[in-house]
Amino acid sequence: MNTHRLNRNSYLSLSGNNLNYFEITGRGTTDSTSNTKEDFSEWSENPLDIGDFKVLPNGNNNDIPTQIQETVLPNSFAHRALKRKAELLVEQGPYIYTQKVDGTKYTRTPEENSQLTEWLESFNYEELLHKNAIDYYFNECVYTKIFRQKSGRLAQSSEPAQIEHVSAFNCRLAYRKNDKKERPTHVIVGNWKKQDQQDLKVYPLYDPKNPDKYPVAIAYNKFYTFGMSDYPLPDIYGSLDWITNTTNTPKIFKAFSENSLNIKWHIQSPEEFWEAKRKIIKENIKATPSLGPYKEQMLEDLKTEILDQLSTLLSGVENVGKFWHNEYVVRLIGASATEQGWKITPIEQKTKEWVESQIKMYDTAIYAVQASLGVHASLLMVGADGKSDSGSEQLYAYVTHQKTATPIPEYYVCKAINDIIKSKFNTNQKIGFYRTTPERQQDVSDSQRAIPSTTTKTPTE
């Protein structure tokens, strides 16, 4: 028996000569959201108790960064697209500039500042900004640790403070338990999968208006999401199901090729069934404390056990004496009648049609992911149909992206450094990313082209 989890709601199970596909579908009786069960308005209402602090969870289960990581990293398209957006943002690299207004538009003038450059290079600012850019495109927020100079308070120090990147994946906002305002004042950094309090470190939030208040603080900068005051919700989150579909397709094809099997059964189970199982597990743990704290893996282990048993049953479904009993009900959720129960549907063994349907679903998912990422296919080095776009289309997509899709990310990625520059160096100079506007090849002389023409003129021409 071999059950493989494709994602949080889908499984493949191989039993004998049968390959079965399981899917958890539907909604809970009291839930009006999708299968992810996220209620975006209640995160701050259910804080975690960590020592003397209340921690604001990032998601109902404090696992949205984990969901994004586990979904995006195995996916070649989504992962590459997000890294490509970071590359387009950084482009030629960071530089010092001043911004001027000529009456009609803003222009940037590159500047030289040896003292500022020396400070920036002291903490490898280019690598820090690269990491900030990755954090921004995955989480739309950036955390930066700021050290006050040991020789004195920042405003009185003869040397600038140091800055260090902190992974957004490991950071959570918090406030003290006796704080009646219940607004974030600290950042707690650590491994939130283990949630070992001994490994968690607490830092105050950095205040750019009072930069020398703490010896060490963490600056938190985010792109605000409507209705969410603490954490932003990254654009990529809404496409996790689509991304999962594109990741699963090659896995399904691999299982088909290696085992020379078609998927024989499509089994759908209701979300409510597993919610009831989760509740039973928690009640058992409450009644028997020696079992330890509840972990989501306990439910995953139960799912595997149940699906293994069902796969065994289906692999010999033609045998006398084997049957599957299922209670099937229809419940009203809001104004809609929702069917709730297990469904076991045989899949016709038509290989050509099945393969074509998988490819069509994959293509549809790719288009949806690309739309949510907000980056033109040509900027990913491939056209929408898998072929290279024309030079003019690539140029237009590039210019549009750089002019409209990079200013806001640049602001948040560079904000912590620019806040320090303003308070320490008392200057209007800033750090940004240098970007160029490429010319059309037909507007560039042959000798100046990156790839000169292979056509040469004869002396008589």
C-alpha positions as CSV (number, residue, x, y, z in Angstrom):
1,M,0.0,0.0,0.0
2,N,1.4,3.4,-1.0
3,T,-0.5,6.6,-0.3
4,H,1.1,9.9,-1.6
5,R,-0.1,13.3,-0.5
6,L,-0.2,15.7,-3.5
7,N,-1.3,18.7,-1.4
8,R,-3.5,19.5,1.6
9,N,-6.7,18.3,-0.2
10,S,-5.5,15.7,-2.7
11,Y,-3.9,12.2,-2.5
12,L,-2.8,9.4,-4.8
13,S,-3.0,5.8,-3.5
14,L,-1.6,2.7,-5.3
15,S,-3.1,-0.6,-4.3
16,G,-2.4,-3.7,-6.3
17,N,-3.1,-2.8,-9.9
18,N,-5.3,0.2,-9.1
19,L,-4.2,3.8,-8.9
20,N,-6.8,5.9,-7.0
21,Y,-7.3,9.7,-6.7
22,F,-8.7,11.1,-3.5
23,E,-10.0,14.7,-3.1
24,I,-11.4,16.5,0.0
25,T,-14.2,18.8,-1.2
26,G,-17.0,20.9,0.1
27,R,-17.4,23.3,3.0
28,G,-18.1,22.9,6.6
29,T,-21.6,23.4,7.9
30,T,-20.7,26.6,9.7
31,D,-18.1,27.9,7.3
32,S,-18.7,30.1,4.3
33,T,-15.1,30.2,3.0
34,S,-13.2,28.0,0.7
35,N,-11.5,24.7,1.6
36,T,-8.6,26.6,3.2
37,K,-10.9,27.5,6.0
38,E,-9.3,30.9,6.4
39,D,-11.3,33.7,8.1
40,F,-9.2,36.8,7.4
41,S,-11.0,38.9,10.0
42,E,-10.3,36.6,13.0
43,W,-6.5,36.2,13.1
44,S,-5.9,38.9,15.7
45,E,-8.9,37.7,17.8
46,N,-7.2,34.3,18.4
47,P,-3.6,35.2,19.5
48,L,-1.1,32.6,20.7
49,D,0.2,32.7,24.3
50,I,4.0,32.7,24.1
51,G,5.6,33.6,27.5
52,D,4.7,37.2,28.4
53,F,3.4,37.9,25.0
54,K,0.3,37.5,22.8
55,V,1.4,36.5,19.3
56,L,-0.8,37.5,16.3
57,P,-1.0,34.4,14.1
58,N,-0.4,34.7,10.4
59,G,-3.4,32.7,9.3
60,N,-6.0,30.8,11.3
61,N,-3.3,28.1,11.9
62,N,-0.4,30.5,11.9
63,D,0.8,28.8,8.7
64,I,0.2,31.0,5.7
65,P,4.0,31.4,5.1
66,T,4.3,27.6,5.3
67,Q,1.4,27.2,2.9
68,I,3.1,29.5,0.4
69,Q,6.5,27.8,0.8
70,E,5.2,24.3,0.5
71,T,3.1,25.2,-2.6
72,V,5.4,27.5,-4.5
73,L,8.8,25.9,-4.0
74,P,8.0,22.5,-5.6
75,N,6.5,24.4,-8.6
76,S,8.9,25.3,-11.3
77,F,6.7,27.9,-12.9
78,A,5.5,29.8,-9.8
79,H,8.9,29.7,-8.0
80,R,10.7,30.9,-11.1
81,A,8.2,33.6,-11.8
82,L,8.5,35.1,-8.3
83,K,12.3,35.0,-8.5
84,R,12.0,36.6,-12.0
85,K,10.0,39.5,-10.5
86,A,12.8,40.0,-7.9
87,E,15.4,40.1,-10.8
88,L,13.3,42.7,-12.7
89,L,13.1,44.8,-9.6
90,V,16.8,44.8,-8.8
91,E,17.8,44.8,-12.5
92,Q,21.1,46.8,-12.6
93,G,21.5,46.8,-8.9
94,P,21.2,49.4,-6.1
95,Y,22.5,53.0,-6.3
96,I,22.4,56.3,-4.4
97,Y,20.2,58.9,-5.9
98,T,18.3,62.2,-5.3
99,Q,14.8,62.8,-6.6
100,K,14.1,66.1,-8.3
101,V,11.0,67.7,-9.9
102,D,11.3,69.7,-13.0
103,G,7.7,70.9,-13.0
104,T,6.2,68.1,-15.0
105,K,7.8,64.9,-13.8
106,Y,10.1,63.3,-11.2
107,T,13.6,62.5,-12.2
108,R,16.4,60.7,-10.4
109,T,20.0,61.9,-10.3
110,P,22.7,59.4,-9.4
111,E,24.9,60.6,-6.5
112,E,28.3,59.9,-5.0
113,N,28.6,59.7,-1.2
114,S,31.7,58.0,0.1
115,Q,30.6,57.9,3.8
116,L,27.2,56.5,2.9
117,T,28.7,54.0,0.5
118,E,31.2,52.8,3.1
119,W,28.4,52.2,5.6
120,L,26.3,50.4,3.1
121,E,29.2,48.1,2.1
122,S,29.9,47.3,5.8
123,F,26.8,45.1,6.0
124,N,26.7,43.8,2.4
125,Y,23.7,45.9,1.5
126,E,23.2,44.4,-2.0
127,E,22.7,40.9,-0.7
128,L,20.4,42.2,2.0
129,L,18.2,44.0,-0.6
130,H,18.1,40.8,-2.7
131,K,16.8,38.9,0.3
132,N,14.3,41.7,1.0
133,A,13.0,41.5,-2.5
134,I,12.4,37.7,-2.3
135,D,10.6,38.2,1.0
136,Y,8.4,40.9,-0.5
137,Y,7.3,38.9,-3.5
138,F,6.5,35.9,-1.4
139,N,5.0,37.6,1.6
140,E,4.6,41.3,0.6
141,C,6.3,42.3,3.9
142,V,9.9,42.9,4.9
143,Y,11.6,42.5,8.3
144,T,15.0,44.2,9.0
145,K,17.0,44.0,12.2
146,I,18.6,47.3,13.2
147,F,21.5,47.6,15.7
148,R,22.2,50.8,17.5
149,Q,25.9,51.6,17.5
150,K,27.5,50.3,20.8
151,S,29.5,53.5,21.3
152,G,26.3,55.5,21.9
153,R,22.8,56.3,20.9
154,L,22.3,56.3,17.2
155,A,21.8,60.1,16.9
156,Q,25.0,60.8,18.8
157,S,27.2,58.0,17.4
158,S,30.1,58.7,15.2
159,E,29.5,55.5,13.3
160,P,26.3,54.3,11.6
161,A,24.2,51.5,12.9
162,Q,24.3,48.0,11.3
163,I,21.4,46.4,9.5
164,E,20.6,42.7,9.1
165,H,18.0,40.8,7.1
166,V,15.5,38.7,9.0
167,S,13.4,36.1,7.1
168,A,9.7,37.0,7.0
169,F,9.0,33.3,7.2
170,N,10.2,33.2,10.8
171,C,8.7,36.5,12.1
172,R,5.4,37.1,13.9
173,L,4.0,40.3,15.4
174,A,3.2,40.3,19.1
175,Y,2.3,42.5,22.1
176,R,2.5,42.1,25.9
177,K,-0.3,40.3,27.6
178,N,-1.1,43.3,29.8
179,D,-1.3,45.7,26.8
180,K,-4.9,46.8,26.6
181,K,-4.4,48.3,23.1
182,E,-3.6,44.8,21.7
183,R,-1.6,46.3,18.9
184,P,1.8,44.9,17.8
185,T,4.8,46.3,19.6
186,H,7.2,43.5,19.2
187,V,8.4,40.9,16.7
188,I,9.1,37.3,17.7
189,V,11.5,35.3,15.6
190,G,11.8,31.6,15.5
191,N,10.7,28.2,14.1
192,W,6.9,28.4,14.2
193,K,6.6,24.7,13.1
194,K,8.2,23.6,16.3
195,Q,7.1,26.6,18.3
196,D,9.8,25.9,20.9
197,Q,9.7,28.9,23.3
198,Q,13.4,28.4,24.1
199,D,14.3,29.1,20.5
200,L,12.1,32.1,20.1
201,K,13.6,35.6,20.3
202,V,11.7,38.8,21.0
203,Y,12.6,42.2,19.6
204,P,10.8,45.6,19.8
205,L,9.4,47.1,16.7
206,Y,11.7,49.8,15.2
207,D,10.3,53.4,15.3
208,P,11.8,55.5,12.5
209,K,10.6,58.7,14.4
210,N,12.7,57.6,17.4
211,P,15.5,55.5,15.8
212,D,17.8,55.4,18.9
213,K,15.2,54.1,21.3
214,Y,16.3,50.4,21.4
215,P,19.8,48.8,21.2
216,V,18.3,46.2,18.8
217,A,14.9,46.5,17.0
218,I,13.2,45.1,14.0
219,A,11.7,47.3,11.3
220,Y,8.5,45.9,9.8
221,N,7.3,47.2,6.4
222,K,4.4,45.9,4.5
223,F,2.1,46.6,1.5
224,Y,-1.2,47.0,3.2
225,T,-4.0,44.6,2.3
226,F,-7.6,45.9,2.5
227,G,-9.2,45.2,5.9
228,M,-6.1,43.6,7.4
229,S,-4.3,45.7,9.9
230,D,-1.5,43.4,10.9
231,Y,-0.2,41.1,8.1
232,P,-0.7,41.6,4.3
233,L,-2.2,38.8,2.3
234,P,0.2,38.1,-0.7
235,D,-1.3,38.0,-4.2
236,I,0.1,34.5,-4.6
237,Y,-2.1,33.2,-1.8
238,G,-5.2,33.3,-4.0
239,S,-3.5,31.1,-6.6
240,L,-2.2,28.3,-4.3
241,D,-4.9,25.9,-5.6
242,W,-4.0,26.7,-9.2
243,I,-0.3,26.3,-8.5
244,T,-1.0,23.0,-6.8
245,N,-2.8,21.8,-10.0
246,T,0.3,22.6,-12.1
247,T,2.5,20.8,-9.6
248,N,0.3,17.7,-9.5
249,T,0.1,17.1,-13.2
250,P,3.6,15.9,-13.7
251,K,3.3,13.7,-10.6
252,I,0.2,12.1,-12.0
253,F,1.8,11.5,-15.3
254,K,4.9,10.0,-13.6
255,A,2.7,7.6,-11.6
256,F,0.9,6.7,-14.9
257,S,4.2,6.1,-16.8
258,E,6.0,4.2,-14.0
259,N,3.1,1.9,-13.2
260,S,1.5,1.7,-16.6
261,L,-1.8,2.4,-14.9
262,N,-4.7,4.7,-15.3
263,I,-6.4,6.2,-12.4
264,K,-9.4,3.9,-11.8
265,W,-11.4,5.7,-9.0
266,H,-12.0,9.3,-8.1
267,I,-13.0,9.5,-4.5
268,Q,-14.3,12.7,-3.0
269,S,-14.7,13.2,0.8
270,P,-16.4,16.1,2.5
271,E,-14.4,18.7,4.4
272,E,-17.0,18.3,7.3
273,F,-16.0,14.6,7.7
274,W,-12.4,15.5,8.5
275,E,-13.4,18.4,10.7
276,A,-15.4,16.0,12.8
277,K,-12.3,13.7,12.9
278,R,-10.1,16.6,14.0
279,K,-12.6,17.4,16.7
280,I,-12.6,13.8,18.0
281,I,-8.8,13.8,18.1
282,K,-8.7,17.0,20.1
283,E,-11.3,15.7,22.5
284,N,-9.3,12.5,23.0
285,I,-6.2,14.5,23.7
286,K,-8.1,16.6,26.2
287,A,-9.3,13.5,28.0
288,T,-5.8,11.9,27.9
289,P,-3.2,14.7,28.5
290,S,-0.4,12.1,28.2
291,L,-1.0,12.1,24.4
292,G,0.6,15.5,24.2
293,P,-0.5,18.6,22.4
294,Y,-2.6,18.4,19.2
295,K,-0.6,18.4,16.0
296,E,-2.1,18.5,12.5
297,Q,0.1,15.5,11.6
298,M,-2.2,13.4,13.8
299,L,-5.1,14.1,11.4
300,E,-2.8,13.5,8.4
301,D,-1.9,10.1,9.8
302,L,-5.6,9.2,10.3
303,K,-6.3,10.3,6.7
304,T,-3.6,8.0,5.4
305,E,-4.9,5.1,7.4
306,I,-8.5,5.6,6.2
307,L,-7.5,6.1,2.6
308,D,-5.3,3.0,2.7
309,Q,-8.2,0.9,3.9
310,L,-10.5,2.3,1.2
311,S,-7.9,1.7,-1.5
312,T,-7.6,-1.9,-0.3
313,L,-11.4,-2.2,-0.5
314,L,-11.6,-0.7,-4.0
315,S,-8.7,-2.8,-5.4
316,G,-10.8,-5.9,-4.7
317,V,-14.2,-4.3,-5.1
318,E,-15.3,-7.2,-7.4
319,N,-14.8,-9.7,-4.6
320,V,-17.9,-11.0,-2.8
321,G,-18.5,-9.7,0.7
322,K,-16.7,-6.3,0.3
323,F,-18.8,-3.1,0.5
324,W,-18.6,0.5,1.4
325,H,-21.2,2.2,3.7
326,N,-21.6,5.9,3.5
327,E,-24.1,8.3,5.0
328,Y,-25.2,10.9,2.4
329,V,-27.0,14.0,3.5
330,V,-28.1,17.4,2.0
331,R,-27.7,20.4,4.3
332,L,-28.6,24.0,3.9
333,I,-25.6,26.4,4.1
334,G,-26.9,29.9,3.8
335,A,-29.5,29.8,1.0
336,S,-27.8,26.9,-0.8
337,A,-28.5,23.2,-0.5
338,T,-25.1,21.4,-0.2
339,E,-24.6,17.7,-0.7
340,Q,-22.3,16.2,1.9
341,G,-21.0,12.7,1.7
342,W,-18.4,10.5,0.2
343,K,-18.5,10.0,-3.6
344,I,-16.7,7.2,-5.4
345,T,-16.7,7.6,-9.2
346,P,-15.1,5.1,-11.6
347,I,-13.0,6.7,-14.3
348,E,-13.3,5.3,-17.8
349,Q,-10.0,3.9,-19.0
350,K,-9.6,6.1,-22.1
351,T,-6.0,7.0,-22.0
352,K,-5.9,9.5,-24.9
353,E,-8.9,11.5,-23.5
354,W,-7.6,11.3,-20.0
355,V,-4.1,12.7,-21.0
356,E,-5.6,15.5,-23.0
357,S,-7.9,16.5,-20.2
358,Q,-4.9,16.6,-17.8
359,I,-3.0,18.8,-20.2
360,K,-5.9,21.1,-20.7
361,M,-6.3,21.5,-16.9
362,Y,-2.6,22.2,-16.6
363,D,-2.7,24.9,-19.3
364,T,-5.7,26.5,-17.7
365,A,-4.0,26.5,-14.3
366,I,-0.8,28.0,-15.8
367,Y,-2.8,30.9,-17.3
368,A,-4.5,31.5,-13.9
369,V,-1.2,31.5,-12.0
370,Q,0.4,33.8,-14.5
371,A,-2.4,36.3,-14.2
372,S,-2.2,36.3,-10.4
373,L,1.6,36.8,-10.5
374,G,1.1,39.9,-12.6
375,V,4.1,39.3,-14.9
376,H,3.8,39.0,-18.7
377,A,4.8,35.6,-20.1
378,S,7.5,37.2,-22.3
379,L,9.3,38.5,-19.2
380,L,9.5,34.8,-18.1
381,M,11.4,34.1,-21.3
382,V,8.5,32.3,-22.9
383,G,5.3,33.3,-24.6
384,A,1.8,32.4,-23.4
385,D,1.7,29.5,-25.9
386,G,5.2,28.2,-25.1
387,K,6.8,30.1,-28.0
388,S,8.9,33.3,-27.8
389,D,7.1,36.5,-28.3
390,S,8.2,39.2,-30.9
391,G,10.8,41.7,-29.9
392,S,8.3,44.6,-29.8
393,E,6.0,42.7,-27.6
394,Q,8.8,41.8,-25.2
395,L,9.9,45.4,-25.1
396,Y,6.5,46.8,-24.5
397,A,5.8,44.3,-21.7
398,Y,9.2,45.1,-20.1
399,V,8.7,48.8,-20.2
400,T,5.2,48.6,-18.8
401,H,6.2,46.3,-16.0
402,Q,9.2,48.4,-15.0
403,K,7.2,51.6,-15.0
404,T,4.1,50.4,-13.2
405,A,5.0,47.2,-11.2
406,T,8.3,48.1,-9.5
407,P,7.9,51.5,-7.7
408,I,5.9,50.1,-4.8
409,P,8.0,47.0,-4.2
410,E,11.1,49.1,-4.4
411,Y,9.7,51.5,-1.7
412,Y,9.1,48.7,0.8
413,V,12.3,46.7,0.0
414,C,14.5,49.7,0.6
415,K,12.5,51.5,3.3
416,A,14.4,50.4,6.3
417,I,17.8,51.5,4.8
418,N,16.3,54.8,3.6
419,D,14.9,55.5,7.1
420,I,18.3,55.0,8.6
421,I,20.0,57.2,5.9
422,K,17.5,60.0,6.6
423,S,18.1,59.9,10.4
424,K,21.8,59.2,10.4
425,F,23.2,61.2,7.5
426,N,20.6,64.0,7.5
427,T,20.3,63.9,3.7
428,N,17.6,63.6,1.1
429,Q,19.7,60.9,-0.7
430,K,18.1,57.5,-1.0
431,I,18.9,54.0,-2.1
432,G,16.9,52.6,-5.1
433,F,17.4,50.2,-8.0
434,Y,18.9,51.4,-11.3
435,R,16.8,50.5,-14.2
436,T,17.3,51.2,-17.9
437,T,14.9,51.5,-20.8
438,P,16.2,49.4,-23.7
439,E,15.9,50.6,-27.3
440,R,14.4,48.8,-30.2
441,Q,17.0,47.0,-32.2
442,Q,15.9,48.9,-35.4
443,D,16.7,52.2,-33.6
444,V,20.3,51.1,-32.8
445,S,23.1,51.1,-35.2
446,D,24.5,47.7,-36.1
447,S,27.8,48.3,-34.3
448,Q,26.0,49.2,-31.1
449,R,23.7,46.1,-31.0
450,A,24.2,43.5,-28.4
451,I,24.1,40.9,-31.2
452,P,25.3,42.5,-34.4
453,S,23.5,41.7,-37.6
454,T,24.9,38.7,-39.6
455,T,24.1,40.5,-42.9
456,T,26.9,42.6,-44.3
457,K,26.8,45.1,-47.1
458,T,29.0,44.9,-50.1
459,P,31.1,48.0,-51.1
460,T,28.8,48.6,-54.1
461,E,25.7,48.8,-51.9
